[in-house]
């Protein structure tokens, strides 16, 4: 049923053959328990003739796979591909393209919004998929026959979903939407917030101002740098609530550090001196502006509700689920971009989802009507300008 490829020659031979296919089904298995970045454990590919499981632990040259994954004439079929994209970016420094995401495709032809792989296979193919191995250690060797069978089924049925889904999408003249959606997602995956602004993502950072907020800014930036350096999940460096407590308490010595609620002796032993040095280095010139919240804007509730109603109307006209067109999170992202002095989306050099791609084409005029402002895109920089 499947071939297990664990040497360079096998991978090169298969990838060369698959380059001549119109589409291939692709999936990954990875481990991400304590690490910041996903650790690639297996790559599954089915080209309609051969189903292969590529062992990235054993294979030392994955360049033929890179060539295949970015080949413009070969469609890569994935399901709910966000984590797969991140895994390929980490392991191979690429983003596959073009990508047909079956979850998104099913959403825009009204099979169901945000369906899981097993549920979509059940609905469209009437097949029950065993998900019993989903929490396995994909870095352990050897992988069991049960693990390999599970991994193989992920692309076997994925490939079978494609023709029918693609036809339904084409019937609605939305194939461009599918490829564009993942292209925009890939761009977002490649943009990161400047390290100095990491504090914006700390829960309850809005509670702080002045010196405590400046301390949080330094602590959050240091934690991210440590996480990247050590490939360690952020909360395994220092837990997020502890950052807030440290910024509030401003300990100046080891004794005061031990008094901070939530901070473990292990965290203090490993990071205590660096934390104290950061806190002692905060000066008034470092104070950032307060973190803004949408609920503090008087117009927020009314405009957000009007935007939801406008999105609902457009979604009904297009016969797509409103949560796929414009979710509450995406509406908030838009309003933050429009109103905040310091906005995460803008700092990443991105447009809000509701102004990007196919959504922007459907929603721009309605958004302008609701917010009472003309929104223009700068042709020179590709950056949005609100007027």
C-alpha positions, -999 to 999 in steps of 0.1 A, spaced: 0 0 0 28 24 8 66 27 4 88 38 32 116 60 18 146 63 41 175 71 18 184 99 -6 182 79 -38 147 67 -31 135 102 -23 151 117 -54 136 91 -77 101 95 -64 102 133 -64 114 133 -100 85 111 -110 60 131 -90 71 163 -108 51 151 -138 18 148 -119 -9 175 -119 -15 171 -82 -2 153 -51 -16 148 -16 7 159 11 7 157 49 32 159 77 36 143 111 56 164 137 63 167 174 59 200 193 55 194 230 83 215 246 98 231 215 91 265 199 94 251 164 77 219 151 101 189 147 94 171 115 89 133 119 74 121 87 62 134 53 34 116 34 28 120 -3 4 103 -26 5 111 -63 -23 88 -74 0 59 -82 25 57 -54 20 65 -18 53 72 0 63 79 36 95 99 37 117 96 68 133 130 73 152 116 103 171 92 81 172 111 47 200 136 46 192 153 13 156 166 10 164 191 -19 144 170 -44 114 173 -21 119 210 -19 118 212 -57 86 192 -58 68 212 -31 75 245 -49 69 232 -84 43 257 -99 27 231 -121 20 205 -93 -9 213 -70 -2 203 -34 -34 190 -17 -34 195 20 -61 197 48 -61 225 73 -25 232 63 -15 260 87 7 238 109 21 219 79 32 252 63 49 262 95 66 227 97 79 230 61 91 265 68 111 254 98 124 221 83 130 231 47 128 269 47 101 269 20 63 274 16 46 248 -7 28 264 -36 2 262 -51 -18 246 -23 -54 234 -25 -66 232 11 -96 207 13 -109 222 46 -111 257 31 -125 243 -2 -152 224 17 -161 256 36 -167 278 5 -189 252 -12 -210 248 19 -201 212 28 -193 225 63 -172 252 79 -138 242 93 -144 204 91 -118 181 104 -101 156 80 -119 125 94 -153 142 93 -148 154 57 -138 120 46 -168 105 63 -192 130 46 -177 128 11 -163 93 9 -184 75 35 -152 61 51 -144 60 88 -108 72 94 -90 59 125 -74 88 144 -59 66 172 -23 74 164 -27 112 163 -7 118 195 21 94 188 59 103 190 67 107 154 104 112 161 108 77 177 122 50 156 112 25 144 77 36 137 51 8 142 30 -6 114 0 9 130 16 44 130 26 40 93 -8 28 83 -24 58 100 0 82 83 -6 67 49 -44 70 52 -40 107 57 -30 112 21 -47 82 6 -82 97 13 -70 133 8 -62 125 -28 -96 110 -33 -113 141 -19 -96 164 -44 -114 157 -78 -149 162 -64 -140 191 -42 -121 208 -70 -151 204 -94 -175 219 -69 -152 248 -63 -148 254 -101 -186 252 -106 -188 282 -83 -159 299 -100 -139 300 -67 -107 281 -75 -87 313 -73 -101 318 -38 -86 285 -26 -51 292 -39 -52 328 -28 -63 319 7 -33 297 13 -9 321 -5 -20 348 20 -17 324 49 19 316 38 28 352 37 14 357 73 34 327 85 66 343 72 60 377 89 68 381 126 62 409 150 94 429 159 109 414 190 105 447 209 67 445 204 62 410 217 47 424 248 16 434 228 7 397 228 10 392 266 -25 387 281 -35 416 304 -5 438 293 -31 466 290 -32 467 328 3 482 330 18 516 322 50 534 327 79 515 343 60 482 348 50 482 311 86 490 300 97 461 322 72 438 306 84 449 271 120 440 280 110 407 297 88 396 267 115 404 242 141 385 263 118 355 266 113 352 229 150 355 222 157 328 247 130 306 232 144 310 197 179 304 209 170 272 228 141 261 206 120 260 237 83 268 239 77 302 254 61 290 286 90 266 292 113 296 294 91 316 318 53 312 321 34 342 307 16 351 339 49 352 357 61 379 332 32 401 342 39 395 379 76 403 375 67 435 357 42 445 384 64 436 414 98 449 400 120 427 423 155 440 427 173 411 443 170 373 446 151 374 478 124 396 462 124 374 432 115 343 453 85 363 466 70 367 431 39 345 429 41 317 404 79 319 398 94 285 405 128 279 421 139 263 388 130 294 368 149 316 393 179 294 393 182 294 355 170 329 347 171 349 379 202 369 372 192 378 337 157 388 349 171 411 376 195 427 351 167 434 327 145 449 354 173 471 368 180 484 333 146 500 328 147 538 325 120 564 319 131 568 283 121 532 277 84 537 286 62 526 258 27 539 252 -1 521 269 -16 490 252 -49 499 236 -81 478 238 -110 479 215 -135 480 244 -121 514 254 -133 529 221 -168 543 224 -177 534 189 -165 498 191 -197 479 199 -218 496 174 -194 495 145 -184 459 153 -221 449 152 -226 467 119 -196 450 104 -209 416 116 -243 423 100 -227 435 68 -205 403 67 -236 382 73 -254 398 44 -225 393 20 -220 357 32 -257 349 25 -254 365 -9 -224 344 -17 -238 313 0 -208 308 23 -206 305 61 -201 339 77 -174 326 100 -153 318 68 -159 353 53 -155 374 84 -152 361 119 -153 381 151 -115 378 154 -111 392 119 -135 421 125 -114 429 156 -82 427 136 -96 452 111 -107 477 138 -74 474 156 -56 482 124 -79 512 117 -78 527 152 -47 516 172 -16 537 172 5 506 176 -11 477 157 3 441 153 -10 436 117 5 469 105 38 463 123 41 430 104 35 449 71 3 431 65 -33 440 56 -62 429 78 -78 397 65 -110 415 56 -92 438 32 -70 411 17 -76 390 -15 -110 377 -22 -124 390 11 -113 425 2 -130 424 -31 -163 414 -15 -161 436 16 -141 468 9 -171 490 -1 -192 477 28 -164 483 53 -159 519 40 -196 525 44 -197 512 80 -166 529 93 -173 561 74 -138 564 59 -122 558 25 -95 530 27 -68 532 0 -39 509 -7 -5 524 -13 7 512 -47 43 521 -38 47 502 -5 18 478 -6 7 493 27 -28 504 35 -37 539 42 -70 549 59 -84 583 52 
